[in-house]
Amino acid sequence: MAPRTAPLMYGRDGDDYVIVASKGGMPKSPVWWVNLRSNPSAEIEVGSERHRVTAEEVQGEDRDRLWKLMAGIYPSYDSYQKKTSRVIPVVRLHPAS
C-alpha cells in the first residue's frame, strides 16, 4: 500500500497523540481510519518531526475523556457527532517501540 498523507488536528495525552475519525459527521469513517484498522502501524509528522506510531481505537470512559479533550480543541466535533448515527472513533497513537 502506498503511503498517504492526511492533515489532521491532534491532541496530546501523555506521550500519545489523539486524533478523531470524524469525516465531518458523514455516515462512513474516513479512509485513513479504515486503513489504520487494517494496519495500525503508521508514521506521523508533527511540525518538522516524524514519529512511528501504533493506532488504537479508544473505548469506554477513556474515549469519553479524550472526546472532551478533542472537542475542547475543536468544538465542531460535537456537532459532527450529532449529524451521524455512527459513534465517531477516537484514536490513540502510541509511540512505536
C-alpha positions in Angstrom: 0.0 0.0 0.0 1.4 3.4 -0.9 1.8 5.9 1.9 -0.9 8.6 2.1 -0.9 12.0 3.8 -3.9 13.2 5.8 -3.6 16.5 7.7 -5.4 16.2 11.0 -5.9 18.0 14.2 -4.5 16.3 17.2 -4.3 16.4 21.0 -1.8 15.0 23.4 -2.4 12.5 26.2 1.0 12.0 27.9 3.3 10.6 25.2 0.4 9.7 22.9 -1.2 11.7 20.2 -5.0 11.6 19.9 -7.0 12.1 16.7 -10.7 11.8 15.8 -12.1 9.9 12.7 -14.9 12.4 12.2 -15.1 12.9 8.4 -17.3 15.9 9.3 -20.0 13.7 10.7 -20.5 11.8 7.4 -22.1 8.3 7.7 -18.9 6.4 6.8 -15.5 6.6 8.5 -12.6 8.4 6.7 -10.5 6.1 4.5 -7.4 6.8 6.6 -9.2 5.2 9.6 -10.3 2.2 7.5 -6.6 1.8 6.5 -5.3 2.1 10.1 -7.8 -0.5 11.4 -6.3 -2.9 8.8 -2.7 -1.9 9.6 -2.3 0.1 12.8 1.4 0.9 12.2 1.9 4.4 10.8 4.2 7.4 10.6 3.0 10.8 11.7 4.6 14.2 11.1 4.3 16.9 13.7 6.0 20.1 12.8 9.3 19.0 11.3 9.5 15.8 13.3 8.4 12.3 12.2 7.3 9.6 14.6 6.4 5.9 14.1 3.2 5.1 16.0 0.7 2.4 16.5 -3.0 3.3 16.3 -5.7 2.1 18.8 -9.3 3.0 18.9 -10.2 4.2 22.4 -13.3 2.8 24.2 -15.4 3.5 27.3 -14.5 6.1 29.9 -11.1 6.8 28.3 -12.9 7.6 25.0 -15.3 9.9 26.7 -12.4 11.7 28.4 -10.4 12.0 25.2 -13.5 13.1 23.3 -13.9 16.0 25.7 -10.2 16.8 25.2 -10.6 16.9 21.4 -13.9 18.8 21.5 -12.1 21.4 23.6 -9.6 21.8 20.8 -12.2 21.7 18.0 -15.8 22.2 19.3 -17.3 21.2 15.9 -16.6 17.6 16.8 -19.7 17.7 19.0 -21.9 18.9 16.1 -20.3 16.2 13.8 -21.4 13.5 16.3 -25.0 14.8 16.3 -25.1 14.6 12.5 -24.3 10.9 12.3 -25.6 7.7 13.8 -22.1 6.1 14.0 -20.0 6.6 17.1 -17.1 8.7 15.8 -13.9 6.9 16.7 -11.3 8.5 18.9 -7.9 7.1 18.1 -4.8 7.0 20.3 -1.4 7.0 18.5 1.2 5.3 20.8 4.9 5.8 20.0 6.2 2.7 18.4 9.0 0.9 20.3 
